[in-house]
Amino acid sequence: MSAPDYAIEVQGLDKVYAASGKMPEKRALNGIDLKIPRGSIFGLLGPNGAGKSTFINILAGLVTKTGGTARIWDMDIDQHPRASRAAIGVVNQEITMDPFFTPEEALELQAGFYGVPKKERRTAEILEAVGLLDKRDAYVRQLSGGMKRRVMIAKALVHNPPVLILDEPTAGVDVELRRSLWQYVRRLHDEGTTIILTTHYLEEAEELCDEIAIVNHGDIIACEPTPKLLSRLDQRLLRVVPRETVATIPDSLKHLNIELLKTGELQITYRNSETGIGRLLEQVRDAGIGVADLSTDQPKLEDVFVAMTTEAA
C-alpha cells in the first residue's frame, strides 16, 4: 500500500455535545473540512474552547463525532477504527501516567496495548532518543515535569506511527527542554513522520510549521502555508535612522502615519499594497532628511492570529 497524499483528511466533521443538567447543548465543530498533507509539520491554532481538543479526541477515538467523515492515513475511522488509530500517536496536554511505573515499564505496557511483538519493540532506542535512557528504571513519580512529558512523547512512539499529534507539548516546560523536544520533533519529521502541533507559543508554530490552520468557534477560519498566512496582514513598519538629529516631523511628511521615536528614529506605518519602501524613502529625502540606516518589520503570526480571531468573534 502506497503512502497517501494526506495524513489526515476530514470532511463535514461535526460535533455537538448534548445538554446535560444546567449545561446547554454545545456545538464544538461546525462541519469542518481539513486536509493535512503527508510529511508536513502542521499547526492547529485557536483560542481555548475553539474546538482543537475535540478534533484531536475524535481522531484518537476518545470522542464520538456527530457527523461527517474522518480518515487517518487514508483509513476511515468508522470503517477501520483499530487500523486508523494505530496510524497515529497522540501526546495529550495532560500528563497521565501511573506514578509507580518506570519509563521502561510504561513503554513496554503501551507497546503491549498496540500489539507490538516483543522482538519488534524499540523501548531502549526511544528512551535514548528522548534523553531518558539513564532514567529507565526510575519511578515516574520521581521524574521532573519535563521528563514526564518526554515519557508521554515516548509512549506515543512505541508503535512507530506515521502521524504524531502533539497537543501543547511544551506547556509548562523550561526553555532548554523546549529546544531539545523540537530538535527531536524535527528529527522525526526528517525521517518521514507527519507532525500535527497545537501550541499557544505562536513563535514555535511560526518557526516550525509548513502550514497552519486557525480554528475559532468550531470553524476553520484559515488554512494556508505559513508564509501566505503571515502575508494576510498588509501592514508594515519602516524605521529610518536619520543622518542628523530630527527635532520635529516635517510638515511634508505629516500626511503619513509617522512618529518620531525617543531613539531619534522615524517610524512609518504603511500598507504594502498601497505604497512601497522606495516611494516612502523618496518622500523622506524630499523632506531634507538624510537616511543613515533603515529596517522593516514583517507581521508576526501572533498579529495575524489576534486579527483573524477578533474579526471572527
N, C-alpha and C positions, 0 to 999 in steps of 0.2 A: 504494500500500500504506500503510494507516494505521499509526501507531506502536503497538507492542504495550503491554500493561499492565505487562509485566515485561521489564526489560532482560536479565536472566539468570534462567533457570529450570532447576533440576536436580532430578532425581527418582531416588532409589535409587543415587546416584553412588558407585561403589565403586572402590577402587584397592588392589591387592595387589602389592608388589614381590617377585618371586621370590627364593628363596635363591640366594646367589652366594658360592662359596668358603666362608669361615668365617662369612659373614653369613647369619643365618637369614631365613626369609620374614618380610616386614613388611607389616602391613595399615595403610595410611595413611589411607584413608577408609572409613567403615563404612556405606555405602549412605545417604548424606545426602540430605535434601530441603531445598531452599532456593529462595526466590523473592525477587529483588531488584527492587523497583519502579522503573519508568522515571522518570527525573528526580530521583532521590534521591541523597544522599551517604550511602553505605552503608559501615559499618565492619565489618571482618572481623578479629576479635581472637583471640588464643590464644597459649599458650606456644610456645617453639621446639619444632619437631617435632610440632606439633598437627595438621598437615595443610593449612595455609593455602597454602603454596607449591605443593603437589601440586594443589590445587583450581585455582589460578591457571594452572599449567602445562598442565593438561588443557584449560582454556578456550583457551589460547594455541596449542594443538597441539603442545606440546613433550613431553607425557607422554600415553601411551595409557591410557584408563580400562579397568578390568577389567569393569565392569558399570554399568548404569543409563543414563540419558539426560541430555543437557545441551543447552539451547537458548540461543543468543545472539541477541537481537533477533528472537525467535520463529523462528529458523532452527536446525534440528538440526545439531549439529557433525559427525555422521556422514553425513547425507544431503546437507548443503550445507557442506562443510568450508571452501572458499575464501570464500564469501559470508559465512558466520557469523563467521569470524575476521577478515574485513575490517571487521566492525562493532565491533571492539574495538581499543584501543590499550593496550599494556602497558608500563609503566615498571618494569623489574626492579630489585631491590635492588642487584645488582652493576652497576658501571659497565663496559659493554662497548662499546668504540668503537675504530676504527683511529686510533692516535695521530698519523698523518701526514695525516689528512683535516682539512679546516677544517669548522666547523659548517655552512657553506653547502653544502659538498660532501656532508657526512653526510646532510643533509636531502634533497638532490636525489637521492642514491642510494636512500634509503629510499622516497621518492615513486616512484621507478622500480620498486622491488620490488613496490609496490602497484598499479602500472599507472596512476598518476595522469598524465594528459596534461600536457605542459609548460605549456600555456596555462592550466591549472587549478591549477597549483601555487602555494602561498602561502608560499614559503620566507622571503621578507623579512618578511612580516606575522607569521609565527610567531616568527622570531628577535627581532623587536621586542617581541612580547608577553612573551617570557621574558627580556627585557633583554640580548640578546646581539647585537643588530644591529651594534654597533661592534666585535664580535669575529668577524664573519662570515668574515674571511679569515685569522684566526689558526689555527695548528695546534692540534688538540685537546690534544696533549701540553703545550702552553704554558698551558692553562687551569687554573684552580684546581679543587679537588674540587667546590665548589658550582656552578661554571659548567658542569662536565662533567655534573652531574646535571640542570642546566637543558637541556643538549643532549639528554639522554635523554628528557626530557618532550617537547621539541620534536619529536624523531623519532617519538614515539608519536602525534603530532597531524597528521602530514603528509597522511593520507588522510581527515581530518575524521571520525573515528569517533564514533558516538553514545554509546559506552561507553568510559570511561577507567579502567584499573586501575592504581593506584599502590601498589607494594609497598615499604613503608618508604621513602618518597620523601625524608624529611628526616633519615635516619640519617647522623650524622657531619657535618652542616652547621651553620653558625652560626645564631644566633637571628634575625639580620636576614634571612638567606636564607630561613629557615623562614617568616618573616612574609610575605615577598614571594611565595613559592611558594603559600601559602594564599590570598593575595589573587587570584592568577591562577586558582587552582582554583575559588574562589568565582565568579569572572567566567565561567569555562567552565560552571559549574553554572547560573548565571543565564541563560546562552544556551541551556540545554537539555541539556547533556551529563550523563549519569549517571556519577557518580564512585564507584568502589569502592576503599576505602582499607584497607590494613593498616598498623599502626603500633605501636611499643612506647611511644610517647608518649601515654599514655591521656588526658591533658588535651586533646590535639588531637582525639581521637575524641569526647570528651565535648562539646567546643565545636562541632565541625563536623558530626557525623553526625546524620542524621534517625533512622536505625535502625541497630542493631548486632547482629551475630551473634557468639557466642563459640564457638570450636572448641576441643575438647580430646580428645586421643587419637582423632582421626578422627571424632568425633561433634559435631553441633551441640547444645550444651547449653543455649543460649538464643538467641532471635531475636526482638527486640522493639524498639519505639520507644525511643529513648534515655531519655526521662523515666520510662517504665514500668520499664525495666531498673534505673535508679537507685533506684526505689522498692522494689526487691527486698530491700534492706536496711532492715529496720524500725527499726533503732537510730538514735537521735538524741542530740544533745548540747545541753543547755541551760546557758548560762553566765549567772550572776547576779552583778551588781556591787552589793554591799550599800551602803546609805546610810552606815552606820557600820562601822568595822572589826569583823570577826568573828574572835575568837581561836580558838574551837573550834566544831565542828559540834554543834548542839543535839541532845539525845537523841531528841527527837521526829522528827528527820529521818534518824536513823541507819539506818532500815529502807530508805531509798532508796539507790541506787547513787550516792553523792555523795562528793565530795572537796573539800577546801579547798586551792586553788592558792596558789603563792607570791605571786601578784599580789594575793591577797586575795579573788579571785573564788570563787564556789561553782560547781562543775561537776557537773551531774546527767546521768547517762546513763540513758536511758529508752527504752521501746518505744512508738512512736506508736499501735500497735493496742491497748495496754493502758491508757494514760493520755494526757492532753493537757497542753499548757503551762499552761492555766488552772488545772487541778487542782494541778499542781506549785507554781505561784506562790502559790496559796491556802495550801498547806501551809507554804511558806517564810514567808509573812506571819504565819500562826498561830504559828510558832515565834518571833515577835518580831523578825524581820529585815525591815527596810525595803528596798525594791528601787529602786536609783538608775538602773540600766540592765540590759538583758539582750540576749542574742544566741543564735541557734540555728545549728547546723551540720547540713547535709544530707549523706548519704553521697556520696562521690565514686566515679566509675566504677572507679577502681583498687581501692577497697574491695570493690565488687561482683565484679570480676574475680578477685581473690585468693580471696574467699569461695567463689565458684562453682567455680573450677578446683581448689581444695583439696578441696571436697566430692566432686568427680567423680574425683579421683585414685584 
